[in-house]
Amino acid sequence: MADCGCINPGYYGPYLGNNCGAGNFIVFMSLVDAIIRNTCDISDICGRVQARHEPDPSYDFIVIGGGSGGSAVTGRLAEHQDSRVLLIEAGVDEPETYQVPGLILQYYTNPIVDWNYRTSDEPVACQEKNGSCTWLRAKILGGCSVINGMMFTRGTPPDFDKRWSGEGIKGWTWNDVLPFFRKFEHNLQPSEYDSDYHGYGGPVTVSNQYYLHDIAKAVVEGAAEAGFPISKDLNGKDYTGFANPQSYVKDGSRVSMAKAFLRPQRNNPNLHVMLNSTATRILFDGNKTAYAVEFVYNNQTFTVKANKEIILSAGTMNSPKILLQSGVGPKDALDAVGIEQIHNLPGVGQNLSNHVAFSMNYWVNSTVDTRIITWQTLQDYILRRTGPLASSGLAVTSRLPSKYATADDPDIQMFFTVSQTTCSPDGEVDEPIDPTDPQKPQHVSISAVNLHTKSRGRITLKSNDPLAPPHMVGNYLTVKEDQDRLIDAIRLVQKLTSSPTLKDKWQFVYENVTHGTCADQYTFDSDDYWRCAILYNTGPENHQASTLRMGSTDDEWSVVDEELRVIGLHNLRVSDASAMPVVTSSNTNAPTVMIAERCANFIHQRWGHNI
């Protein structure tokens, strides 16, 4: 074990070798795992916040959930030197190997770090899985910022000026939120980007990609040939078009929100962190004031008091679950599981908003799998922080209008997975994709995504067991307009892949996979065929939001007000994506951190903190 200059607290999370099957995979990938864990500037063992095994009886502020929003608001509250802060997180610390962007796919669905949630009772979608869609949700300090594609996108001005402000809230227009986006950003290429839109000096490092696959470059070239706009910066004034987006990355390593906001506070005696600790209830007094949090750690139940405020940041699924378990929600739903109602809020768990995608695979003219981890790619990363391991593989994206939208309010996104690394049998360079079929070509996956969905899902309780998962229904594609937009997104993918660069030079050929009985019922490539296909192979994005919707206090379906306070209760706020009035036209990490910045700002203002 490497001597990194501090006491090594030991292993975090799953081993790479256990995720790659049998035989030679285990041997080589275990070596990769060991090398990464013992490279001190990657594992960052000495920079981590050390978790406690028992909390103090009380704190000024208690934050429930250490995901993107929870890490950010905790770090900001801890900056006030007289505030004592407790962060309660259900998962483990970030595994050392998760710092490597290219290893993103190796840990999905691992129960150590993933809640392994699935929806049920889908009326029309996810037919391949009998009406059950997979929801990837991180159970880990830093939340989904530890396992996401690292793409730095904020949303568009109409998200805030039209869709958020349209919910009757004030103070959340684009001009209102932009300063808080800029506040947390530290852009490593200041001369390349407009300073009116970007920040320099914040805790969250964003940077241009450390590695761009040739296909990622070709996609942008092909987009220009097909007549699509090209944007240098989807977070600037030209937010429509194709781009190689910036990422949450520094020196080739992932920048999670725990790394950005919590690790700088690791020596702060007023910040305490409890890991592997599952919050079960928030306690209220007779005046409906939140005064304590109940949680379970190591099979022991603790009750800790909050002297000032409690901040709920457990995520879009678990934040409403905790409120419902605490007696906050509609009476009929609480009665059904035997929970006494403390406060009536019909909107708790309702209005679930998400992006929906359909994945299309294309064969390309390469028989060498450039994604496989080899000794060369490992050496490139360890010594120079470049190569496929320095990238999450999501090196190109787009934001476009369908025929149902306009260029100033685009409703379609494309994701391209061209270089996400995969396991290697023995680390040899130029391994074929399939050793049993050396001429088998590489494939590229393109996800066509509807950003402006109308269908709304819900989160409810299955029982009064606070440790049981909630009942989750995405309700995907139940509104026909959502289907129509997604079909048009497929047509945009086809337009792109018909460009000379992709069709002729790279020889993109669609892999016509089976979508249930769609081919038997409909003519291939007809709208009816694609409508059938998207209902069969539905692809919910991991951008769930809005289950504790921010809105006007006059709207019975609103849960939090414009200062993120839970309506009708005292000393309780929400700081995660569940507070979004509707999901933004982007990946949700940056908007979630913006919400956390605003939440911390509201709290500092209330308590007269001079920050």
C-alpha positions, 0 to 999 in steps of 0.5 A: 500500500502506498505511503500517501503521508497520512493514515490510510483509512482503508478500502472504499467500495467495490474492486474492479476485478470483481466487476469483470467476470472470470478468468484473465479479466479478474487478474488484469483488472485487479492490477489496474485497481491496485495501481489506481488505489495506490496512486496518491493524487488520484485516490486522494486518501489524505484529502478526505473528510473522516466520518464519525461513528457517533453524532453529538446530541445537537447541531445548528444545522443538520443536512440529510443526504450527501449527494450533489445538493447535500454536499454543496449546501453542507460545505457552504454552511460549514464556511461559517465558523460558528455554525456546527453542521452534521451531514447524514449520508446513507452510503459510503465515501467515494471509492478511490477508483471512482476518481478515474472518469473512464471507469464510469461503467464498471460500477453501475447497479453495484449494491454497495453504491447504487440504490438499485431502484426500479419503477413499477406499474408503468402504464405504457413504457418499459415494456421490455421489462414488463412495465418496470424501468431502471433508475440509477441512483447513487448511494454514496457521498457526493451522490450521482456526481460520483457516477454520472457522465461529468457533463457540465450543462446548466439548462437554458434561459427559457427553463427559468424565465418560462417554465420555472417562473410560470409556476408563480415563483419570483426570484428564479429567472435566468438573471437571478440564477446565473450569479449562483451558477457562476459562484461555484464554477472554477473554469480552467480555460477562462480565455476561451469562454465568455466571462459573463456566463462563467465563473473563476475561483469557485470550488467546482473545477470544470475543464475542457475534455482531457481526451477526445476520441476521433469519432467524437470529433467526427460527430461535430464535423458531421453535424456541421455537414448536416446543417446543424448549428455548432456551439463553442459553449452550450452554457453561453449565449449559443446554447443550441447546437452540437458541442464538445462540452466541458466536464467536472474534471481536474488533472484528469480526475473526476471532480465530485461535489463531495470533493469540491465542497466537503474535502476543503472543510476536512479540518473544520472541527464544526463539520461532522459527517456520518456515513452508512447512516440512513435518515428515517424521520424528521421530528416536529413539535406542536407548532410544526417546527422541525427540531430533530432527525432520526437515523439508523447507523450500524443497527442503532437508532440515533435522534439528533436535535437541530438548533436552527434548521434541517435541510432535506437533500436526500434526492428526488426519490428519498426526500419525498419518502422521508417527508411521507415517513415523517407524516407530511403529505396527503392524509389518504396516502399516509392512512393507507400505510398507518402513518399519522399525518402531521401536516397536509401537503398533497404535492409531496411525491407528485409531479415527478419530471424526467427526460426520456431517451431512446438508444440507437446503436451504429456499427462503425468501420473499426475492428479494434476496440479503442475502449478496452483498458490496456497497459497503454491506456493505463500508462497514458492515464497514470503518467500523463492523465490522458487517453480514454481513462481520462474521459467519461466517454460522453465527449460530445452532445447536442441541444436541438429543436424538434419540429415541435419547438424553436431554436431559442427553446430547444427540446432535444438532446443527443448523447454519444457514448464513443469511448467509455472504457470496458474490461480487458482480458489481459491488457494487450494493445489492439485487442479485437472487440470480440476475440471469437470474431476478429472482424466484428466492428466497433459500435457507437451508441446514440441516445435521442432524448426528449428534454421537454416531457409532459408525463408526470410520475409519482413517489409513494410509500409501500409501507411504514417501514422507513428502510423499505424502498418507496413505490416509484412510477415514472408514468413515462410516455403517457402523454402522446406529445412526449412520444411525438417529440422522441420520434422526431429526435430519432429522425434528427439522429438519422439526419446526423448519421447520413452526413458524409463524414459519418456515413461514408468516412466512418461508415455508420450503419444502424444496428437493427435490433429487435424491439419486441414484436414491433417489426411484425406489426409495423413497417420498419422506419415508419413512425408507427414502428418507432412509436412501438420501439420507444414504448418497448425499449424506453430509456429514462434518463437519470435526471429525475426531479420535481417531487417536492416542487417549488411553486406559489404558496397559493398552489396546493401542489407546491411543496416548497416556496421560493426560499426552498422552505417547506410550506406550512412547516418551520425550520425545514428546507429542501436542497436537491433536484426534487425542488425543481418546478420542472426538470431543466433542459440539461443534465441536472447536476449543475442546476442542483448545485445552483439550488444548493448555493441559493439554499445556503444563501437564504440560510446565511441571510436568515441567521445573519451570517457574514459570509 
